[in-house]
Amino acid sequence: MEQSAQRLLLCGYYGEHNLGDDALLEVLLAQLPTGYQATVTAHDG
């Protein structure tokens, strides 16, 4: 039986040239364990 991916929602001020938030996002995504899928919210405006 195939196990479904665990899902995470990451919310922050990503993509707005905020170096701290963008760096934190890079680290969080790089450290996700196998089998986890992230959805990231970003400012669009």
MIDOSE-1310 file (N, C-alpha, C; in nm, 2 decimals, decimal comma, always signed):
residues 45
meqs	+0,08/-0,12/+0,00/+0,00/+0,00/+0,00/+0,09/+0,12/+0,00; +0,06/+0,22/-0,09/+0,14/+0,34/-0,10/+0,09/+0,44/+0,00; +0,19/+0,50/+0,07/+0,15/+0,60/+0,17/+0,15/+0,74/+0,11; +0,05/+0,82/+0,14/+0,04/+0,96/+0,08/+0,14/+1,05/+0,15
aqrl	+0,18/+1,15/+0,08/+0,27/+1,25/+0,13/+0,21/+1,33/+0,25; +0,29/+1,36/+0,35/+0,25/+1,45/+0,45/+0,26/+1,59/+0,39; +0,16/+1,68/+0,43/+0,15/+1,81/+0,37/+0,18/+1,92/+0,48; +0,26/+2,02/+0,43/+0,29/+2,13/+0,52/+0,25/+2,26/+0,45
llcg	+0,20/+2,36/+0,52/+0,18/+2,49/+0,47/+0,27/+2,59/+0,53; +0,35/+2,65/+0,45/+0,45/+2,75/+0,50/+0,40/+2,89/+0,46; +0,38/+2,98/+0,56/+0,33/+3,11/+0,53/+0,44/+3,21/+0,57; +0,46/+3,31/+0,49/+0,56/+3,41/+0,52/+0,56/+3,52/+0,42
yyge	+0,65/+3,61/+0,43/+0,66/+3,72/+0,34/+0,77/+3,69/+0,24; +0,75/+3,58/+0,17/+0,85/+3,53/+0,07/+0,83/+3,60/-0,06; +0,95/+3,61/-0,13/+0,94/+3,67/-0,27/+0,93/+3,82/-0,27; +0,95/+3,89/-0,16/+0,95/+4,03/-0,15/+1,08/+4,09/-0,12
hnlg	+1,19/+4,03/-0,15/+1,32/+4,07/-0,13/+1,36/+4,10/+0,01; +1,30/+4,01/+0,10/+1,33/+4,01/+0,24/+1,42/+3,90/+0,26; +1,55/+3,93/+0,27/+1,65/+3,83/+0,27/+1,64/+3,73/+0,38; +1,59/+3,77/+0,50/+1,58/+3,68/+0,61/+1,47/+3,57/+0,59
ddal	+1,35/+3,62/+0,54/+1,24/+3,53/+0,51/+1,28/+3,43/+0,40; +1,34/+3,49/+0,30/+1,38/+3,40/+0,18/+1,48/+3,30/+0,22; +1,58/+3,34/+0,30/+1,68/+3,24/+0,35/+1,62/+3,13/+0,43; +1,53/+3,17/+0,52/+1,46/+3,08/+0,61/+1,38/+2,98/+0,53
levl	+1,31/+3,03/+0,42/+1,24/+2,94/+0,34/+1,33/+2,83/+0,27; +1,44/+2,88/+0,22/+1,54/+2,79/+0,15/+1,58/+2,68/+0,25; +1,61/+2,71/+0,37/+1,65/+2,61/+0,47/+1,54/+2,52/+0,51; +1,42/+2,57/+0,53/+1,30/+2,49/+0,56/+1,28/+2,39/+0,45
laql	+1,28/+2,43/+0,33/+1,25/+2,34/+0,22/+1,36/+2,23/+0,20; +1,49/+2,28/+0,23/+1,60/+2,18/+0,21/+1,60/+2,08/+0,32; +1,54/+2,11/+0,44/+1,54/+2,02/+0,55/+1,42/+1,93/+0,56; +1,32/+1,94/+0,47/+1,20/+1,86/+0,47/+1,24/+1,71/+0,47
ptgy	+1,18/+1,63/+0,55/+1,21/+1,49/+0,55/+1,14/+1,43/+0,42; +1,20/+1,32/+0,38/+1,14/+1,25/+0,26/+0,99/+1,22/+0,29; +0,91/+1,24/+0,19/+0,77/+1,21/+0,20/+0,68/+1,33/+0,24; +0,74/+1,45/+0,26/+0,67/+1,57/+0,29/+0,66/+1,66/+0,17
qatv	+0,54/+1,72/+0,16/+0,52/+1,81/+0,05/+0,48/+1,95/+0,10; +0,55/+2,05/+0,06/+0,52/+2,19/+0,11/+0,44/+2,27/+0,01; +0,35/+2,35/+0,07/+0,28/+2,45/-0,01/+0,32/+2,58/+0,05; +0,37/+2,67/-0,03/+0,42/+2,80/+0,02/+0,34/+2,91/-0,02
tahd	+0,29/+3,00/+0,07/+0,22/+3,12/+0,03/+0,32/+3,23/+0,01; +0,28/+3,32/-0,08/+0,37/+3,43/-0,11/+0,28/+3,55/-0,15; +0,34/+3,67/-0,13/+0,27/+3,80/-0,16/+0,26/+3,81/-0,32; +0,15/+3,85/-0,37/+0,13/+3,86/-0,51/+0,07/+4,00/-0,54
g	+0,15/+4,09/-0,55/+0,09/+4,23/-0,57/+0,19/+4,33/-0,59
